[in-house]
Amino acid sequence: MSIRSISELLQDLDSQLSGEHVTLDEVLKGFHERGFGFFLFIFALPTALPLPGLGINLIIALPLLLLTAQQAMGRKTIWLPQSWKTKKIERKKISTMISKALPYMRKIEHLIQPRLGFVTQGLFSNIIGILGFIMALSVCLPVPLTNTVPSLGIAIMAVGVIMRDGLSVTIGALIGTAWVLMLLLIVMFLGAEGIDVFKDTLKSFI
């Protein structure tokens, strides 16, 4: 059975949607069982931008926490509050977003291909969710680049899940987990002062 690419899924979604407005629930149904990967990818991209302030980080991380927690619990479909699911979006905006995203998706697809598919399914899917949840918690921390690196890890894992590419999932997991472990080690050995030193060091390179 061939795995449909992200660009093909986006084109299918665009052709399935009708009317002037669509709901988030309709978009979810368009991606079927791969909705987790798609929405994790969409929400991880904005959080890959360095944003200061705990409050801002937490608000941005909430969708990632919600999605990864459900994935960790083994849910096959995404649960969202009814107010989110019924929220209407202009179909024209969806089509515009898809048309702009397709060229980039096609470039990404040259690097990602179905391989080691078992890493994206079954018990491994729960493990992906657990690691993603830990990375999303890291996004909440008010430390420079705590958004960027773990969110990058989540985004890479998400694309791997969509394309059934276990290698991409593994790379994303290693990137995000290594970053979280590094932060934990700094706190364990240097305490709160270590975070300040780490922040100052990062700022000198930014």
ChimeraX commands (.cxc) that place a marker at each C-alpha (Angstrom):
marker #1 position 0.00,0.00,0.00 radius 0.5
marker #1 position 1.54,3.33,-1.08 radius 0.5
marker #1 position 1.76,6.21,1.36 radius 0.5
marker #1 position 0.19,9.42,0.14 radius 0.5
marker #1 position 2.50,12.41,0.41 radius 0.5
marker #1 position 1.73,15.59,2.35 radius 0.5
marker #1 position 1.26,17.53,-0.89 radius 0.5
marker #1 position -1.25,14.95,-2.14 radius 0.5
marker #1 position -3.16,15.11,1.15 radius 0.5
marker #1 position -3.26,18.90,0.94 radius 0.5
marker #1 position -4.54,18.78,-2.65 radius 0.5
marker #1 position -7.19,16.22,-1.69 radius 0.5
marker #1 position -8.28,18.39,1.22 radius 0.5
marker #1 position -8.57,21.43,-1.02 radius 0.5
marker #1 position -10.74,19.54,-3.51 radius 0.5
marker #1 position -12.99,18.07,-0.77 radius 0.5
marker #1 position -13.82,21.36,0.93 radius 0.5
marker #1 position -16.83,23.25,-0.38 radius 0.5
marker #1 position -18.78,26.39,0.45 radius 0.5
marker #1 position -17.51,29.79,1.47 radius 0.5
marker #1 position -16.55,28.66,4.96 radius 0.5
marker #1 position -15.21,25.43,6.45 radius 0.5
marker #1 position -14.92,24.28,10.06 radius 0.5
marker #1 position -11.84,22.92,11.79 radius 0.5
marker #1 position -13.72,19.62,12.14 radius 0.5
marker #1 position -13.98,19.35,8.34 radius 0.5
marker #1 position -10.24,19.91,8.01 radius 0.5
marker #1 position -9.61,17.22,10.63 radius 0.5
marker #1 position -11.75,14.71,8.74 radius 0.5
marker #1 position -9.85,15.50,5.55 radius 0.5
marker #1 position -6.65,14.11,7.09 radius 0.5
marker #1 position -8.29,11.04,8.64 radius 0.5
marker #1 position -5.92,9.08,10.92 radius 0.5
marker #1 position -2.99,11.31,10.04 radius 0.5
marker #1 position -4.62,14.37,11.58 radius 0.5
marker #1 position -2.32,14.18,14.60 radius 0.5
marker #1 position 0.78,14.54,12.45 radius 0.5
marker #1 position -0.67,17.36,10.37 radius 0.5
marker #1 position -1.89,19.50,13.26 radius 0.5
marker #1 position 1.26,18.93,15.30 radius 0.5
marker #1 position 3.26,20.13,12.30 radius 0.5
marker #1 position 1.04,23.21,11.87 radius 0.5
marker #1 position 1.20,24.19,15.55 radius 0.5
marker #1 position 4.91,23.42,15.93 radius 0.5
marker #1 position 5.97,25.79,13.16 radius 0.5
marker #1 position 4.94,29.06,14.91 radius 0.5
marker #1 position 6.51,27.93,18.18 radius 0.5
marker #1 position 9.81,27.42,16.37 radius 0.5
marker #1 position 10.20,31.22,16.58 radius 0.5
marker #1 position 11.93,32.51,19.74 radius 0.5
marker #1 position 9.31,34.29,21.86 radius 0.5
marker #1 position 10.07,35.85,25.25 radius 0.5
marker #1 position 7.86,35.55,28.31 radius 0.5
marker #1 position 6.36,32.59,30.12 radius 0.5
marker #1 position 2.76,33.66,29.49 radius 0.5
marker #1 position 3.21,33.89,25.72 radius 0.5
marker #1 position 5.08,30.60,25.55 radius 0.5
marker #1 position 2.43,28.81,27.58 radius 0.5
marker #1 position -0.44,30.04,25.40 radius 0.5
marker #1 position 1.37,28.95,22.24 radius 0.5
marker #1 position 2.30,25.58,23.74 radius 0.5
marker #1 position -1.25,24.69,24.81 radius 0.5
marker #1 position -2.32,23.15,21.45 radius 0.5
marker #1 position 0.90,21.11,21.38 radius 0.5
marker #1 position 0.31,19.89,24.94 radius 0.5
marker #1 position -3.28,18.94,24.11 radius 0.5
marker #1 position -2.36,17.03,20.95 radius 0.5
marker #1 position 0.73,15.23,22.28 radius 0.5
marker #1 position -1.11,14.19,25.47 radius 0.5
marker #1 position -3.82,12.53,23.38 radius 0.5
marker #1 position -1.23,10.85,21.19 radius 0.5
marker #1 position 0.56,9.56,24.29 radius 0.5
marker #1 position -2.74,8.05,25.51 radius 0.5
marker #1 position -3.13,6.20,22.24 radius 0.5
marker #1 position -6.09,8.08,20.79 radius 0.5
marker #1 position -6.64,7.46,17.09 radius 0.5
marker #1 position -8.69,10.61,16.54 radius 0.5
marker #1 position -8.16,14.11,17.84 radius 0.5
marker #1 position -10.44,15.47,20.58 radius 0.5
marker #1 position -10.95,19.22,20.48 radius 0.5
marker #1 position -13.35,21.46,22.42 radius 0.5
marker #1 position -16.59,21.88,20.49 radius 0.5
marker #1 position -16.00,25.62,20.25 radius 0.5
marker #1 position -12.75,24.91,18.38 radius 0.5
marker #1 position -14.23,22.26,16.08 radius 0.5
marker #1 position -17.11,24.47,14.94 radius 0.5
marker #1 position -14.95,27.54,14.39 radius 0.5
marker #1 position -15.44,28.69,10.80 radius 0.5
marker #1 position -12.58,29.63,8.49 radius 0.5
marker #1 position -12.89,31.17,5.05 radius 0.5
marker #1 position -12.36,28.45,2.46 radius 0.5
marker #1 position -10.43,30.95,0.33 radius 0.5
marker #1 position -7.86,31.33,3.10 radius 0.5
marker #1 position -7.43,27.56,3.34 radius 0.5
marker #1 position -6.93,27.28,-0.42 radius 0.5
marker #1 position -4.42,30.15,-0.40 radius 0.5
marker #1 position -2.48,28.55,2.44 radius 0.5
marker #1 position -2.41,25.21,0.63 radius 0.5
marker #1 position -1.24,26.74,-2.67 radius 0.5
marker #1 position 1.60,28.56,-0.88 radius 0.5
marker #1 position 2.59,25.52,1.16 radius 0.5
marker #1 position 2.67,23.01,-1.72 radius 0.5
marker #1 position 6.04,24.10,-3.24 radius 0.5
marker #1 position 7.74,23.83,0.17 radius 0.5
marker #1 position 6.09,20.50,0.93 radius 0.5
marker #1 position 7.28,19.04,-2.37 radius 0.5
marker #1 position 10.86,20.06,-1.53 radius 0.5
marker #1 position 10.60,18.44,1.89 radius 0.5
marker #1 position 9.21,15.26,0.34 radius 0.5
marker #1 position 12.45,14.74,-1.60 radius 0.5
marker #1 position 14.17,14.14,1.73 radius 0.5
marker #1 position 11.39,12.20,3.46 radius 0.5
marker #1 position 10.13,8.82,2.32 radius 0.5
marker #1 position 8.32,5.82,3.81 radius 0.5
marker #1 position 10.88,3.76,5.78 radius 0.5
marker #1 position 11.01,2.09,9.18 radius 0.5
marker #1 position 7.24,2.49,9.26 radius 0.5
marker #1 position 6.91,0.46,12.48 radius 0.5
marker #1 position 8.43,3.41,14.37 radius 0.5
marker #1 position 5.34,5.51,13.53 radius 0.5
marker #1 position 2.70,3.03,14.68 radius 0.5
marker #1 position 1.52,0.97,17.64 radius 0.5
marker #1 position 3.37,1.36,20.93 radius 0.5
marker #1 position 5.93,3.61,19.23 radius 0.5
marker #1 position 3.13,6.10,18.53 radius 0.5
marker #1 position 2.49,6.35,22.28 radius 0.5
marker #1 position 6.20,6.90,22.89 radius 0.5
marker #1 position 6.24,9.64,20.23 radius 0.5
marker #1 position 3.36,11.31,22.08 radius 0.5
marker #1 position 5.16,11.10,25.44 radius 0.5
marker #1 position 8.37,12.59,24.01 radius 0.5
marker #1 position 6.37,15.26,22.19 radius 0.5
marker #1 position 4.53,16.15,25.42 radius 0.5
marker #1 position 7.85,16.56,27.26 radius 0.5
marker #1 position 9.13,18.78,24.44 radius 0.5
marker #1 position 5.92,20.84,24.55 radius 0.5
marker #1 position 6.43,21.35,28.30 radius 0.5
marker #1 position 9.89,22.68,27.50 radius 0.5
marker #1 position 8.30,25.27,25.19 radius 0.5
marker #1 position 6.61,26.74,28.28 radius 0.5
marker #1 position 9.95,27.66,29.86 radius 0.5
marker #1 position 11.07,31.31,29.61 radius 0.5
marker #1 position 14.51,30.42,28.23 radius 0.5
marker #1 position 15.78,31.60,24.80 radius 0.5
marker #1 position 15.43,28.91,22.12 radius 0.5
marker #1 position 13.34,26.62,24.37 radius 0.5
marker #1 position 10.68,27.27,21.71 radius 0.5
marker #1 position 12.84,26.67,18.68 radius 0.5
marker #1 position 14.65,23.40,19.32 radius 0.5
marker #1 position 11.88,21.28,20.90 radius 0.5
marker #1 position 9.33,22.65,18.42 radius 0.5
marker #1 position 11.68,21.71,15.59 radius 0.5
marker #1 position 11.86,18.22,17.06 radius 0.5
marker #1 position 8.05,17.98,17.20 radius 0.5
marker #1 position 7.71,19.28,13.63 radius 0.5
marker #1 position 10.19,16.72,12.27 radius 0.5
marker #1 position 8.46,13.91,14.16 radius 0.5
marker #1 position 5.08,15.09,12.86 radius 0.5
marker #1 position 6.22,15.03,9.24 radius 0.5
marker #1 position 7.68,11.58,9.85 radius 0.5
marker #1 position 4.33,10.34,11.19 radius 0.5
marker #1 position 2.46,11.75,8.19 radius 0.5
marker #1 position 4.89,10.17,5.70 radius 0.5
marker #1 position 5.44,6.98,7.75 radius 0.5
marker #1 position 9.15,7.84,7.89 radius 0.5
marker #1 position 10.53,6.28,11.05 radius 0.5
marker #1 position 13.98,7.77,10.42 radius 0.5
marker #1 position 12.58,11.33,10.50 radius 0.5
marker #1 position 10.65,10.51,13.67 radius 0.5
marker #1 position 13.84,9.21,15.29 radius 0.5
marker #1 position 15.85,12.30,14.27 radius 0.5
marker #1 position 13.16,14.65,15.60 radius 0.5
marker #1 position 12.95,12.69,18.86 radius 0.5
marker #1 position 16.74,12.84,19.32 radius 0.5
marker #1 position 16.89,16.59,18.64 radius 0.5
marker #1 position 14.09,17.52,21.04 radius 0.5
marker #1 position 14.97,15.01,23.77 radius 0.5
marker #1 position 18.66,15.95,23.76 radius 0.5
marker #1 position 17.70,19.61,24.27 radius 0.5
marker #1 position 15.36,18.85,27.18 radius 0.5
marker #1 position 17.98,16.62,28.82 radius 0.5
marker #1 position 20.57,19.37,28.49 radius 0.5
marker #1 position 18.27,21.83,30.27 radius 0.5
marker #1 position 17.60,19.30,33.03 radius 0.5
marker #1 position 21.31,18.66,33.55 radius 0.5
marker #1 position 22.00,22.39,33.77 radius 0.5
marker #1 position 19.36,22.78,36.49 radius 0.5
marker #1 position 20.53,19.67,38.36 radius 0.5
marker #1 position 24.20,20.66,38.49 radius 0.5
marker #1 position 24.04,24.46,38.46 radius 0.5
marker #1 position 20.60,25.20,39.85 radius 0.5
marker #1 position 18.55,28.26,38.89 radius 0.5
marker #1 position 21.75,30.25,38.39 radius 0.5
marker #1 position 22.71,27.81,35.65 radius 0.5
marker #1 position 19.64,28.86,33.65 radius 0.5
marker #1 position 20.73,32.50,33.86 radius 0.5
marker #1 position 24.24,31.60,32.70 radius 0.5
marker #1 position 22.75,29.54,29.88 radius 0.5
marker #1 position 20.48,32.42,28.82 radius 0.5
marker #1 position 23.40,34.88,28.79 radius 0.5
marker #1 position 25.52,32.44,26.79 radius 0.5
marker #1 position 22.78,31.96,24.21 radius 0.5
marker #1 position 22.19,35.69,23.92 radius 0.5
marker #1 position 25.86,36.23,23.10 radius 0.5
marker #1 position 25.44,34.01,20.03 radius 0.5
marker #1 position 22.06,35.41,18.90 radius 0.5
marker link #1:1,2 radius 0.2
marker link #1:2,3 radius 0.2
marker link #1:3,4 radius 0.2
marker link #1:4,5 radius 0.2
marker link #1:5,6 radius 0.2
marker link #1:6,7 radius 0.2
marker link #1:7,8 radius 0.2
marker link #1:8,9 radius 0.2
marker link #1:9,10 radius 0.2
marker link #1:10,11 radius 0.2
marker link #1:11,12 radius 0.2
marker link #1:12,13 radius 0.2
marker link #1:13,14 radius 0.2
marker link #1:14,15 radius 0.2
marker link #1:15,16 radius 0.2
marker link #1:16,17 radius 0.2
marker link #1:17,18 radius 0.2
marker link #1:18,19 radius 0.2
marker link #1:19,20 radius 0.2
marker link #1:20,21 radius 0.2
marker link #1:21,22 radius 0.2
marker link #1:22,23 radius 0.2
marker link #1:23,24 radius 0.2
marker link #1:24,25 radius 0.2
marker link #1:25,26 radius 0.2
marker link #1:26,27 radius 0.2
marker link #1:27,28 radius 0.2
marker link #1:28,29 radius 0.2
marker link #1:29,30 radius 0.2
marker link #1:30,31 radius 0.2
marker link #1:31,32 radius 0.2
marker link #1:32,33 radius 0.2
marker link #1:33,34 radius 0.2
marker link #1:34,35 radius 0.2
marker link #1:35,36 radius 0.2
marker link #1:36,37 radius 0.2
marker link #1:37,38 radius 0.2
marker link #1:38,39 radius 0.2
marker link #1:39,40 radius 0.2
marker link #1:40,41 radius 0.2
marker link #1:41,42 radius 0.2
marker link #1:42,43 radius 0.2
marker link #1:43,44 radius 0.2
marker link #1:44,45 radius 0.2
marker link #1:45,46 radius 0.2
marker link #1:46,47 radius 0.2
marker link #1:47,48 radius 0.2
marker link #1:48,49 radius 0.2
marker link #1:49,50 radius 0.2
marker link #1:50,51 radius 0.2
marker link #1:51,52 radius 0.2
marker link #1:52,53 radius 0.2
marker link #1:53,54 radius 0.2
marker link #1:54,55 radius 0.2
marker link #1:55,56 radius 0.2
marker link #1:56,57 radius 0.2
marker link #1:57,58 radius 0.2
marker link #1:58,59 radius 0.2
marker link #1:59,60 radius 0.2
marker link #1:60,61 radius 0.2
marker link #1:61,62 radius 0.2
marker link #1:62,63 radius 0.2
marker link #1:63,64 radius 0.2
marker link #1:64,65 radius 0.2
marker link #1:65,66 radius 0.2
marker link #1:66,67 radius 0.2
marker link #1:67,68 radius 0.2
marker link #1:68,69 radius 0.2
marker link #1:69,70 radius 0.2
marker link #1:70,71 radius 0.2
marker link #1:71,72 radius 0.2
marker link #1:72,73 radius 0.2
marker link #1:73,74 radius 0.2
marker link #1:74,75 radius 0.2
marker link #1:75,76 radius 0.2
marker link #1:76,77 radius 0.2
marker link #1:77,78 radius 0.2
marker link #1:78,79 radius 0.2
marker link #1:79,80 radius 0.2
marker link #1:80,81 radius 0.2
marker link #1:81,82 radius 0.2
marker link #1:82,83 radius 0.2
marker link #1:83,84 radius 0.2
marker link #1:84,85 radius 0.2
marker link #1:85,86 radius 0.2
marker link #1:86,87 radius 0.2
marker link #1:87,88 radius 0.2
marker link #1:88,89 radius 0.2
marker link #1:89,90 radius 0.2
marker link #1:90,91 radius 0.2
marker link #1:91,92 radius 0.2
marker link #1:92,93 radius 0.2
marker link #1:93,94 radius 0.2
marker link #1:94,95 radius 0.2
marker link #1:95,96 radius 0.2
marker link #1:96,97 radius 0.2
marker link #1:97,98 radius 0.2
marker link #1:98,99 radius 0.2
marker link #1:99,100 radius 0.2
marker link #1:100,101 radius 0.2
marker link #1:101,102 radius 0.2
marker link #1:102,103 radius 0.2
marker link #1:103,104 radius 0.2
marker link #1:104,105 radius 0.2
marker link #1:105,106 radius 0.2
marker link #1:106,107 radius 0.2
marker link #1:107,108 radius 0.2
marker link #1:108,109 radius 0.2
marker link #1:109,110 radius 0.2
marker link #1:110,111 radius 0.2
marker link #1:111,112 radius 0.2
marker link #1:112,113 radius 0.2
marker link #1:113,114 radius 0.2
marker link #1:114,115 radius 0.2
marker link #1:115,116 radius 0.2
marker link #1:116,117 radius 0.2
marker link #1:117,118 radius 0.2
marker link #1:118,119 radius 0.2
marker link #1:119,120 radius 0.2
marker link #1:120,121 radius 0.2
marker link #1:121,122 radius 0.2
marker link #1:122,123 radius 0.2
marker link #1:123,124 radius 0.2
marker link #1:124,125 radius 0.2
marker link #1:125,126 radius 0.2
marker link #1:126,127 radius 0.2
marker link #1:127,128 radius 0.2
marker link #1:128,129 radius 0.2
marker link #1:129,130 radius 0.2
marker link #1:130,131 radius 0.2
marker link #1:131,132 radius 0.2
marker link #1:132,133 radius 0.2
marker link #1:133,134 radius 0.2
marker link #1:134,135 radius 0.2
marker link #1:135,136 radius 0.2
marker link #1:136,137 radius 0.2
marker link #1:137,138 radius 0.2
marker link #1:138,139 radius 0.2
marker link #1:139,140 radius 0.2
marker link #1:140,141 radius 0.2
marker link #1:141,142 radius 0.2
marker link #1:142,143 radius 0.2
marker link #1:143,144 radius 0.2
marker link #1:144,145 radius 0.2
marker link #1:145,146 radius 0.2
marker link #1:146,147 radius 0.2
marker link #1:147,148 radius 0.2
marker link #1:148,149 radius 0.2
marker link #1:149,150 radius 0.2
marker link #1:150,151 radius 0.2
marker link #1:151,152 radius 0.2
marker link #1:152,153 radius 0.2
marker link #1:153,154 radius 0.2
marker link #1:154,155 radius 0.2
marker link #1:155,156 radius 0.2
marker link #1:156,157 radius 0.2
marker link #1:157,158 radius 0.2
marker link #1:158,159 radius 0.2
marker link #1:159,160 radius 0.2
marker link #1:160,161 radius 0.2
marker link #1:161,162 radius 0.2
marker link #1:162,163 radius 0.2
marker link #1:163,164 radius 0.2
marker link #1:164,165 radius 0.2
marker link #1:165,166 radius 0.2
marker link #1:166,167 radius 0.2
marker link #1:167,168 radius 0.2
marker link #1:168,169 radius 0.2
marker link #1:169,170 radius 0.2
marker link #1:170,171 radius 0.2
marker link #1:171,172 radius 0.2
marker link #1:172,173 radius 0.2
marker link #1:173,174 radius 0.2
marker link #1:174,175 radius 0.2
marker link #1:175,176 radius 0.2
marker link #1:176,177 radius 0.2
marker link #1:177,178 radius 0.2
marker link #1:178,179 radius 0.2
marker link #1:179,180 radius 0.2
marker link #1:180,181 radius 0.2
marker link #1:181,182 radius 0.2
marker link #1:182,183 radius 0.2
marker link #1:183,184 radius 0.2
marker link #1:184,185 radius 0.2
marker link #1:185,186 radius 0.2
marker link #1:186,187 radius 0.2
marker link #1:187,188 radius 0.2
marker link #1:188,189 radius 0.2
marker link #1:189,190 radius 0.2
marker link #1:190,191 radius 0.2
marker link #1:191,192 radius 0.2
marker link #1:192,193 radius 0.2
marker link #1:193,194 radius 0.2
marker link #1:194,195 radius 0.2
marker link #1:195,196 radius 0.2
marker link #1:196,197 radius 0.2
marker link #1:197,198 radius 0.2
marker link #1:198,199 radius 0.2
marker link #1:199,200 radius 0.2
marker link #1:200,201 radius 0.2
marker link #1:201,202 radius 0.2
marker link #1:202,203 radius 0.2
marker link #1:203,204 radius 0.2
marker link #1:204,205 radius 0.2
marker link #1:205,206 radius 0.2
view
